[in-house]
Amino acid sequence: MQCIFPRDLNIVSLLLPNSKTDHLPKLLLIPTPIGNLDDVSPRVREALANADVLLAEDTRHTGKLLSLLGLKNKMVSYHKFNEHRQLEHFIDLIQEHNLVGLVSDAGTPGISDPGFLLVKHCVENEIEVECLPGPTAFVPALVVSGLPCDRFCFEGFLPVKKGRKKRLESLKEEKRTMVFYESPYRIGKCLEEFAGYFGSDRQASVSRELSKKFEETRRADLKTLAEHFSGSKNKGEFVVVVEGKKEDQDK
């Protein structure tokens, strides 16, 4: 279907339906690139420009992005260390402004990044919440893994210590494809654990540096992947996609 716009219509206003002209407070979740700055859409750029205040996981990191985009915004730190303690302050801040944007260091806020608690309380306080579509690391990693992606479970970062074994035990019977995030410092040990819990011959995929120059995806059984990523020279954030338990393994 072809869309035809009047010549004098500001198309940007269609890309971002709600802007500073609104009068009701609103929280807008704004996804930012996971690596490649070309992934900033016109709508995301306009949202960043229109936000009265940006709640940023790391104001220094977000400041660099804004500078590259030629933007200047008032920023307030919002991260896992203050989201509980200063929650009421953040709610008051949103109620005082027309449009408050929430950004994490990379990807979509709330996906393994702070955001859920604030969204929950905005909903409870009848504050409008909107999330723009945009980058998140696990989707491309899942799609290119070669493993079934019609049904999957996203586990994000597993607990580092307390609760880790219990979580892995609970996933041993999971039949859906499983998706995990892991740091470069723990990826080797993580894959060894997966091989122990899920079986060394379980198929998996490991992606790193997604959307960047040195993007890499390796597909093999967990034992082979654990051997490849053992050591301390790994770089970048990792997404691990693991095949679910097959039906015939129940017999």
CORFENKA-V599929 format. One record per helix or strand of 2 or more residues. SS is the DSSP state (2 for helix, 1 for strand). FROM is the first residue (numbers start at 1). LEN is the number of residues. If there is no record, write none. Layout:
SS & FROM & LEN
SS & FROM & LEN
This chain:
2 & 11 & 5
1 & 26 & 4
2 & 37 & 3
2 & 42 & 9
1 & 53 & 4
2 & 59 & 10
1 & 75 & 3
2 & 87 & 10
1 & 100 & 4
2 & 116 & 9
1 & 128 & 4
2 & 137 & 8
1 & 152 & 6
2 & 164 & 8
1 & 177 & 6
2 & 187 & 12
1 & 203 & 6
1 & 216 & 6
2 & 222 & 7
1 & 238 & 5
2 & 247 & 4
